[in-house]
Amino acid sequence: MTKPVMPGALAIPGGHVEAGESLDEALRRELKEELNIVPRAHRLVCVHLHRSQELRRLHYFAIDAWDGDIENHEAASLHWVPVDDLDRLDLAVDRLAVSSFLAGASFSGQGCST
């Protein structure tokens, strides 16, 4: 079942944490479902509080290494977005997270809430 919040939006892949699932388990499941990869190394970049249809806590991770070839399993299409062209991302919260990553921000316990 698809749940389009912004159909056609260029956004970072993501998903929800299921009941009883840890963040790590959700990350692994979502990456497998959406991109058919399994992370070998990942790190939390930041956490944003974001209001879309409801208030959500968004956890952004950098995937440093993975197993498998990236495949499109859920999106209309996949795009590699150059870091000097972040304006192509439709969600301001995604642009902020990538900017935090590029600035070398790390999770300090407070996150980088918006």
Steps between C-alpha positions, in 0.01 A plus 500: 500500500641839406453804721598799289546811714639707213462305174784581261718660768875450477581383853742285697377139538339433836224332689342430836609302803259209548365405844765312697775590253825679592634789288774269372247233402281759327798642310601154380143407400432827317829489308428142392139581402575822314851458359578128538817566701617390844705755697840385630594834654270788590487795737237736625540847345223687679139490620237750389155566633286562193132568451354346187168324547592467868800588715775251420849438626723440197828316553754557223776244453810496281558159344878464472508146357240252379455163338304470176439715197265795540170426329176694490229300676252768609560844348387623159870548421840534668737795462849573623498864610834685502578664834529836326142465370302435820225737387380211283378325818137600550489472879673772700556253783697272262714794383571593862601142588738474205647840588554376857677194364722709272586732788620200699220527754463204732218402729560667834194374682305813414487443126448778253128558534304713257 
